[in-house]
Amino acid sequence: MITAMQVTTTWYLVLGAMLFSLGGTGLLVRRNPLVMFMCVELMLNAVNLTFVAFSKELDDVGGQAAVFFVLVVAAAEVVVGLGIIVALLRRKPGATADDVAVLKG
């Protein structure tokens, strides 16, 4: 007989911590602007998972409302960030994060 395992809030918090750590490590290690951008998005999603987990645990919609605002900020970040990355890579293909100064002027 197979028994189902109960998924508690702790599992979600551990997963969120692992995703946040993975995103932080990728942000510090990689120099490709697109990969760095995706790592920041991964970190934001880890925070969203934590907000939802606490919202479920406390039976409060405040965490879900916070997730809504974080997603709005992430959407704005995507628009601006991808525009900057496209401008950087058009000016200098194969650019790294150190080459942002190329966009001056």
C-alpha positions, 0 to 999 in steps of 0.5 A, spaced: 500 500 500 502 506 498 501 512 502 501 519 500 506 524 503 504 530 506 507 537 503 507 542 508 509 549 508 516 547 510 517 544 503 515 550 500 520 554 504 526 549 503 524 549 495 524 557 495 531 557 499 534 553 494 531 556 488 534 563 491 541 560 493 541 558 485 539 564 483 544 568 487 550 563 485 548 564 478 548 572 479 555 572 482 558 567 478 556 568 471 558 574 467 553 574 461 547 579 462 542 575 459 544 569 464 544 574 470 537 577 468 534 570 468 538 569 475 534 575 478 528 573 475 529 566 479 530 569 485 524 573 485 520 567 483 523 564 489 521 570 494 514 569 490 513 562 492 515 564 500 510 569 500 505 564 497 507 559 502 506 563 508 500 566 506 497 559 505 500 557 512 497 563 515 490 563 511 491 570 509 491 573 502 496 579 504 502 574 501 498 573 495 497 581 494 505 582 495 506 576 490 501 580 485 506 587 486 512 583 485 510 580 479 508 587 476 515 589 478 518 583 475 514 585 468 516 592 468 523 589 469 523 584 464 521 590 459 526 595 461 532 589 462 531 586 456 531 593 452 538 594 455 540 587 454 538 587 446 541 594 446 548 592 449 548 586 444 547 589 438 552 594 439 557 589 441 555 582 440 558 577 446 558 582 451 559 581 458 556 585 464 562 589 464 561 592 457 555 596 460 559 602 459 559 601 451 552 604 452 554 611 454 553 617 449 
